[in-house]
Amino acid sequence: MTGPGKMKKMRAMMVLYNIILFVTALFLFPYVAVKIALTGKYRRSIGPKLGFVDEDRFRAMNGQPRIWVHAVSVGEVTAAAPIVTALQDRYPKGCIVVSTTTETGRLMAERLIPAATALIYFPLDIPWVVKKLIRLVRPSVFVPVETELWPNFLRVCRKMGIKVVMVNGRISPRSFKRYHRTRFFWKPVLEKLDQVGVISQTDRDRIVAMGLPAEKVHIQGNAKYDGLAATASSRLQQDIASRLNFSGKEKIWVAGSTHEGEEKVVLSVYRRLLETHPDLKLILVPRHIERRDRVITLLREAGFADFITMREINDGKKRSDERVVLIDVIGELFKTYSLATVVYCGGSLVPRGGQNILEPAAWGKVVLYGPSMEDFTNEKALLEGAGAGLSVTGEADLYTKIHDLLQHAENLRERGARGRDAVIANMGAAKRYAAMVGRHLPARSPGVPKGRGGSPGKGPKSKSPRSGGKD
């Protein structure tokens, strides 16, 4: 298709996209309004997402270069944190703005990225809202973490001459199917990315198949390794142990990031384990805290009335001999894994694609998970190769494997240590991503040390062993 013909087709698709966006918003508005009224969810974020922000706050931001890092929610913030740290090390006089989409992501960013110049909510992909926020932030480069593709936002960035560098890119099998079916739409959107750093060869192959030019894609590894391995500290462990009143000698099973349908399995397995391990404690951490009441009902129905919640502990109640602790607040999961003797990571016995198994591995814990791990295939392979990751087929298998692990404490510790070593061995991606971003900053931009800027259109200056470029 000729240049003018291609542009005409793209404009038509964008018009259709914005019509669909508008119609979807009309249908979603009543749902969001009810959620705000009944639960308070979205109350803090809906205004800023629609462009209702304190403009003076943006005008007061100082520093160059100006870098906008976007992380959707909790998982992306975990990956963004070490990258932001690496960027701050490279550009100590820079202005680094971090945006999130979800309110839980915002809370996590406040904990993990306190040194950011500003924390904001990412705007809804409405043309005039997007333009307003971009003009207020005035970034030299926009850095989406993992795979965030908002057509209007990327179009405005291109129009305003703002470089877009995606970092820690990953394409899950489910996302790839959706994107590939509508490749005709996403190909021109992807062309607006100046460079993409991805976690693995599989991610590179998928994003190229979606239509991104191969020369723009480079394999840089997973920045989550950097953040997790560096964050796992005895101070964090002592803090959570003290608040939950654990001495460090207990046997504790942590079931983290559980989804609907998994708590019943966990509680059934736990009851069986108590027959041979009567001193075993259970810490249950649902993926979505809004399911708190439902999980409390399940605990009571299963006969575990002797439980305590994290909210109760935060309100001053002290845990005594309760067998079960329910973590019903945001931001405690990573620390909680430090207490575990053994871990089950949820979203995997139900078809959710898995959750982040690197978090417990960073503490040296053996991790069990179900068959649905499509979103974490590389992490699964890494831990299984080290002997620190075990796949289970269902309830009976989960019981058998935990029972066997608890019978051999020394072997359990050795396996966990090998998993932690594997996480540490994969550190370094955050600095590679920061260097990649730096190559797209104006060479003479204030705050950019000599030799750290570059021609905005250039890729890596030299081919690294992890580069996805052609040999």
N, C-alpha and C positions, 0 to 999 in steps of 0.2 A: 504494500500500500504506500502511496506517495506521502510526502511530508504533510501537505495541506489536508489530504484525505484522512491521514492518521489523527491529526489534531482535531478535525471535525468529529470523528468517531469518538475520541476521548471526551470532547466537550459534551456530546450527547449522553455518554455513559455517566458523566459527572452530574448532569441534570437529573437523570434517572435516579442516581444514587441519592441525591439530595431530596428528591420527592419521596423516596422510600424512607429516608431518615426522618422526614417531617411527619409522614403518616405513622411510622413506628412510635415517634414521640407522642403523638396524639393519643395512641392506644395505651402507652405506658404511663402517661401523666396521672390518671386516676389511681393506678397501683402505687406509684411513688408517693402520691399525696396521702393515701391511706397508711402506708408504711411510716411516713413521717409522723402522722397524727397518732398512730397506735404504739409504735415502737421507738420513735426518735431516730430511726435509721435514715441516713441521707441528710439529716437536718443540717449538719455542719458543712456538708460538701456541695449541696445542690446549688446554693447561691454562687460560690466561686466558679463552679463548673459552667454556669451560665454567664460568667463575665462580671458578676457583681463583686468587685474586689476593691481593696484600699489602694488606689493608684499612687498615693503619696509614698506608700511602703516600697513600691517598685522604683520610684524616682530616687529614693534614698539609698538604693543599692549601689555600692562602689566596687571597683576592682576590674581589672582586665587580665586575661581574656574573659569573656562572658560565656559560660558553658551551661547549657540546660540539659540535665540528666532526667530522663523519665522512667519510673519504675511503677508498674500497674498496682501491685499489691505486695503482700508479705514476702512471697518467694522471690520476686524481682528485686525488692529492696535488699534482701540478703545478698544477692549478686551485685547490686549497685554499690553497696557500702564500701567494699575494698577498692572498687574502681574509682569512687569519689576520693577516697584516701590517697590513691596513687596520683590522681589529678591534682590534688592539693599539694602533694609533695613536689610535683613538677612545676606547678604554678601557684606559689604561696601568696601572690598578690592578686590571684584570680577571683572572679565572682562566679560561684557555682550554685545554680538554682536546681533544686530537686523537686520534681512533681510526682504525685501518686494519683491513682484513680479512686481507690477505695479508702474508706476511713480507717480500716484496720491497717492498710499499708502506710497511711500517714502516721499512725501511732508507732508502727515499727520504725519508720524513718526517724522519728523524734528520738528513738532509743539508739539506733545504729549509726545515724549520720547527724549528730548534733552540731557539727562544725560547718554544715552547709550554710551558705550565705542566706538562703531563704528556702522554706518548704511551702509549696503551693499545691493546689489541686489542678489536675490536668483538665483543660476545657473540653466540653462536649464538641464533637466535630461539626459545629455549625459555623459556616464561613465567617460571619461578622464577629462571633465570639473568638474564634481562632485568631483572626487578624488583630483583635484588641489585645489579647494576651501576648502574642508574639511581639507586638510593638512595645508593650510594657517591659517585657524581659530583655528584648534586644540582644539575643544570643549571637555569638559568632558561629557556634556549632550546636546542633541539637543531637542528643545522644539517647535514643530509645534503648532500653535494656530488654533483652530477649526479643520477641517478635511482636511489635506494636505497629500496625499499619493503619493510619487514619488518613484517607485520601485528601480531604480538604486541608488538613494540617500540613501534609507533605507538599501539597500544591502551593500553599502560601509560602512555605519555606523556600521552595525553588524560585518562586516569583520575587522574593525579597533577598535572594542571594545567600541564604543561610545554608551551610553545609549540614548534611544529615549522615551521621555515622552510627550504625547499629552495632551494639556490643553484646557479647554473650548470647548470640542468636541461637535459637533452637526451634525446630519445627517438629511437633509431635505427630505421630501417625494420623490422629484424628484431624488435627489442623491441616495437615498436608492434603488429606482427601478433600476437605472443604475448599482450600485454596486452589487445588489443581483442577477441580471441577469448574471453577470460575476463573481460570487462568487468563482468559481474554480480558477480564477486568483488571486483575492484579498485576499483569505484566507491565503496563505503563505506569502503575503506581510504584512498583519496585524500581523502575528506572530513575525515580527521583531520589533514590538512596545513593550517596556518593561512595560509600564503602560499608562493607558488612563483615564483622568478625563473628564467627560461629564456633560452637563448642566442639563439633566432631565432623568427620567426613560425611556421615549420614545426613547431618543438618545441611552441610554444603551441597550435597547432591540434591536434596529436596528443594532448597531455595533456588538453585539453578534451574531445576525442572519447572519451577513456578514462573520462570521468565527473567530472573536477574542475571545480567551478564557475568560469566564465570570469572572474568578478570577483577571483578569488584569484591569477590568473596575470599576470605582468608580464615583458616582454622587457627584459633588462638587458645582454645581450652576453656575450662569452666571457672569463672571467677569465684563461684561459691566455695570452692576449695580454700581459696585464700582467706575469705572472711571467717569461715567456720573453724579452720585449724588455728587461726590467730586468736579467735574469740574464746575458745574453750580454755578456761582458766580455773584455778583452784578457788579464786575469789568468788566467781559466779556459783561454783558448786557449794561453797560454804554458806553463801547467802540463801540459796533455795533450801538447803538441808536445815538450816536454822529456822526458817519460816515454817517449814513443814514438820519440824521437830523430829527429824531423823538423825540418828547418831552416826550413820555411815557403815554400820555393821549389819543392817537389815538386808534381807533378800527382797528385791523390789522388781516387779514387772511393770514397765511403762508401756501402755498402749496409746500411741500418739497419732494425732490427725485422723481419728476414726470418723467414718461416715455412717449414715443411716443403714442399718442392717448388720453393721459390724459389732456394735456394742453387745448385742445379744450373744454373738459368738464368743466374744471376749469374756463375758460374764459366765457363760457356760463352761468354758475352758478353765477359767479361774476357780470355779467351784470344784472341778475335778482335781486341779492341782493342789488345792488345800488338803485333800485327803492324804497326800504324801509329803506336802510341804506346808504344814499348818501355820508357820510363821511368815509365809509369803504375803507381801503387801501388793496392792494394785493401785497405780496412778493412771487415771483415765483422762485423756485429753481430746475431746471432740474437736474436729476440724472447724466447725462453725459454732461459736458460743451461743448463737440464738437458739440452738437445739438443747440448751441447758435443761429446760423443764422436762423435755422428752427423755433425756438421759437419766434424770433423777427418778422419773417414773419407772424406767427400766431397772434401775438399781433396786428400788423397793419391790418391784414385782419378782426380781430374782432372789429376794431374801437378804439383800445387803443393806439393811437399815442403818448399819454402823458406818456411815460415810460422812465425810466432811468436805465442804467446797472451799475453793480458794477465796471466794468472796467472803465467806465466813471468817476465814483466817485473816484476810486483809482488814476485816472489821473488828479484829481483836480476839476472836475465839482461838484457843490453843488446841492443836491436835493432841489427843492423848493416845488411846488404843484403837482408834478407827482403822479398820483394815483397808478401806478404799478412800482415796483422795480424788475428788473431781476438780480438774483445773477448768474453771469456767470464766477465765479472764484472758485478755490478749497479751501476748509477749512473754509467756512463761515456758513455752514448750522446750526451747533449746536448752535452757538451764535445767529443766526437769529431767531431760535425758541423762544428765550427769549422775543422777541418783540410781539409775537403772542397773540391775543385775543382768536383765535381758530385755529386749525391746521388740514390740510388734509395731510396724509402721502401716497405718491405715490407707484407705482409698485403694486397696489392692485385692481384698476379698470380694469387693463389689467392683463393677466395671467403671472405675474412675481414673484409671491410668497411673495410680500410685501417688505417693507423696515423697518428700525429700528425705531419702535414706542416708544422705551424707551427714545430716545433723547428729544423729546418734553415733555414727561411725567416727565423727571428729572427737568424740569423748572416749573412744576405744570400746564401744559396745557392739556386741553381735546383734544383727538386725534380722528379724523375720518379716516376711511380707507375702501376700497372696499372688496369684497368677497375673493380675492386671497391673503390669508395670510398664505399659507402653510409653509413658512420658519420661521414664527414667532408665532406659535400656543401658546406656553407657555406665551410669552409676551402679546399676545392678551387676553388670559384667565385672566392674572393678572390684566390688566387694566380694562377689562370689569367687573371683580369682584369688583373693586374699584369704578366703575361708571365713570371712566375717559377715557374709550375707547368705541367708537361707530362704528359699522359696517354699511355701506350703500350699497344698492343694485345697484345704478346707479345714473345718473345725477339728476333725480327728487328727489330721496331720500336724496342726498347730499345737495341739496338746502333746502329742508324742515328742515333737522336737524340743519344745520348751522343757518338758519333763526330763528328757535326756541331757539337755544342756545344764540344767540345775543339778544333775547328779555328778557332773564333772567340772567343778569350779575352776580348776587350774587350766584346763583346756579352754574353757569359756574366756578366761582372761587372756590367754595367748592368742586366741582367734581375734578378740577385740583389738588387741595391740597391733596385730597385722593390718587390720582395717584402718586404724588411725595412721599407721605408717604409709598406707596407700594414699590416704587423703593428703598427707603432708607432701608426699612425693609429687603430687600433681599441682602444687602451688606455683604461682608465677603469672597466671593469666591476667590478673588485674593490671600489672605493669605493662603487659603487652597491649592491652586495650587502651590504656592511657597514652601510650606512645602512638597508637593508631589514630586516636582522636587528635593528638598534637599535630600530626601531619596535615590536618585540615584546618588548622588555625592560621590566620594571616601571619606571614613571616615577620612583619614589623609590628605586630600587635603589642601594645604595652603589656608588660607582665610576662611576655614569652621570652625566656632566656635565649640567647643566641644559639642557633643550631637546633632548637626545639620546635620551631615553626616549620613551615614548608609550603610548597606550592599546593594550594587547596585541592587540586585535582590529582595529585600524586598518590600512589599506593605505597606500600612498604618500601623503604629504601633498600633493603636487602632481604633476600628470601630466607625465612627462618625454617628450621626443620619441620615446623608445624604448619607452614604456609599451605594454603589450598591452591596456589597457583600452579601453572603447568610446569613440568620439569623440563 
